[in-house]
Amino acid sequence: ALGSLSSQAQVDEIKESSEKNARDGRMDNSDNSSGGGSVISDLLLFLPHWQRYKLQNDRNRYPSMVSLDAYLTAGYKPSDTYLLWPRIRANWGLFSSDFRMNYLIEKDDLGGFKHIRTNDWQVIQINIITSRFITFRAGTGVMQEMFGSHQRFSETSFMFGIHAPDQSEMFFVEYRFSKDWDTGVNPRNEFSAQYHHQIFQTGILHGYVTAGAVYQNYYGTTEFWGVQAGLVVRIF
């Protein structure tokens, strides 16, 4: 009987602690809503005004602000290692979304080829600066390994570009890094630089050749560096 009463008291105590924790959590959320929450709310309310300003004012100075870009670029490292980057990006004023497949291909001992692939989706990018000559954007998304356990990691990107007012010539650098927050490991760090030169324009269709360099570091142990070249088609 004493054991039964003791157990019942413990259950009640756990329930009371749980209810107190829930009440404290609600109070903390209420306090946060007047602090950090209000900052987030103000930012969300500001974004539509920022978007409207870009579409109404910046678009005259930045004609590709609303556009669809398709890339087919490849990289080469002298040790018979290749990089293939099919990529597509949609731009709409303040926002962009960018998806690419990252193929790393190398020759095997039998003279054939083996490869790994990641799917890299910058879900949302913010076009912070869009002027006649300069572009700066920052984004966040996911990198998923399409091999092994198909692990998925967060990925952050920054891009800075210099271009002609009509976007016929462009040079930009891009930095990306992925992070496993559970282990603290960086599955990949990447830096690339590209130059785009327009070779044709037909109405809203623009075509470019591109050349540049790329560096990637996987898990802090495996590096790829090489030259890259390809074609880019943009609709704007």
N, C-alpha and C positions, 0 to 999 in steps of 0.2 A: 504494500500500500504506500509506503514511504517513497519507493522507487517510482511509482506511478505519479504521485504528487510532484516529485522533483522533476520528472520528465515534462509534466504538464506546465510547470513553472518556466522551464527552459524554452518550451515552444512559445509560450506567451511573451517571454522576454525577447526572443528572436523576432516575433511579429511586431512587437513595440519598436524594436530597433529599426526594423525595415520601414515601418510607417514614419518614424522620425527622420530617417534618411530621405524618404520620399518628400516629406515636407521641407527639409533643408534644401533638397534639390530644386524644388519649386521656387523657394525663396531666392536661391542663388540665380536661377534663370530669370526671375523677375528683376533682380539687381543688374544682371548682365544686360538685360534688354535696354536698360537705361544708360549703359556704358558702351561696351564693345558692340552690342547688338545695334545700337543706334548708329554707330559708324557704318556698319555694313548696310543698314537700311538706307542711310543717306547716300552711300555709294550706288546702291541699286537704283535709287530714285534719280541719281545724276546721270547714269548710263544712257537713258533714252535721249536726254538733252545733248549729250556728247555725240551720240550717234547722229542725231538730226543735224547738228552743226557740221559734222564731217560730210554728210551727204549733200547738204545745201551749199556749203562754202568751200570745203577742201576739194571736192570732186572736180571743180574747174581747174585746179592746179595739179590734180593727181588723177588723170583720166582712167587709170586701171583700178580705182578704188572699189568698183563693183566689177568683178571679173572672175573668170574660171581659167586656171593655169594647169597645163599637163606637161610633165617632165619625163624624158627618157634619157638618163645619163648613166655613164659607166665609168668605173675607175680601174686603174691597173697599177700593180706593184711589180717591180722587176723580178721578183721571185715566183713568177707565174701564179699570182693571186689576183683575183678580179673582184670588183664590186659593181653590183647592178642596182640602180635606183629608179624604178618606176614610181611616179609620184603625182598626186593631184591636189590642188589647193583651191578652195573657194573663198573669195573675198567679198565682204559686204560692209563697206564703211569702216566702222570701228572694229569689226569682228572678222576673223578668218578661221578656217578649219582646214587642216593639212593632214593627208594620209599618204604614207609611202610604204613600200616593201624594200627591205634592206637585205640583199643577197650577198653573202661572202662566199666566193667560189675559188677552189684551188685544185691543182692536179694531185692525184693520188699516186701511189707507188706503181700502179699497174698502167699508168698513162691515161687513165680516165679522169673523171672529175667528181668531186664531192662538194657539198655546200651546206650552209646553214642559212636560215632566214628569220628575220624579225619583222613583225608588223608594227609600224610606228604611227600612232594617230595622235596628233596634236589636236585634241578635241576642241579647244577654244584658244585662240590667239587674240591679243588686244593690239591693234595698230595704234600705238601711243603717239607716234609722229608720222604724219603723211604730208610732207611739203613738196614743193616742186623739185627739190634736189635730194631730199633725205627721207628715208623710211626707217623706223625703228619699231619692232614688235616683240612681244614676249608672250609665251604660251605655256600651256600645261596639258598633259595628256597621258597616254599609256604606251609602253613598249612591251610587246609580247613575243617571247621566244617560240617559234614554231618548230621546236625540236625538244627532245628530252621530256621534261615534265610540263612543258608549255607554260613556264612561269611568266607572270605578269608584273610589271614594275611601273612606278610613276616616272614620267619623263618631262623635263622642263627644257624650254628652248628660248634663245634670244637671237634676233637677227637685226643687223644694221646694214643699210644699203645706201649707196650714192648712185644717182641716175640722172639722165638728161630729162628735161621737163616733159618731153613727149614719150619717155620711157623706151626710146630706141637703143640706148646704151645703159647698161647697169653693171655695177660691181657691188657685191655684198658678201659679208662674212656671217656665218651662223655657228652658234655653239649649242650643243645639246648634251644633257647628262641625265642618265636614269639612276634610280635609287631604290634599293631594297631596304625599307625602313625597319624591317624585322632584324636584319643581320648587319645593317650599316654598310653593306657592300655596294659599290657602283658597278652594275653590270656592263655599262658602256659610257665612256666619255667620247665626245666627237667634236671636231673643229673642221670647218670647211670654208673655202673661199672660191667664189665663182665670178666670172665675167660673162655677161650676155651681150651679144651683138645682133641686132635685128637684121634679118636677111630678106624678109618680105612682109608686106601688109596688103591685105585684101579686105576692104570694109572693116569689120570688127575683128577680123582674124589677123593675128600677128605671129610671125615665126622668128625664132632666134637660134643661133648656135651658141654653145656655152663651153667654156674651158676653165679649169681651175685645179685645185688641190684639196685633198681630204686626209684627215688623220682620225683614226679610231683606236680606242684602247678598251679591250674587253676584260673585265674583272681585275684590272690592274696587272695582268700577266701577258696578254696577247695583244700585239699592236698591228695595225694596218695603216700604211701611209702610201699615198700614190697620187698620180695625176688623174684627172677626170675630164670627160668631154661628153657632149650630147646635144640633144635638140629639145627645144621648149616651144610649145604652142600656147598662146594666150588669147582669150576672147574678151574684148572690152570695147 
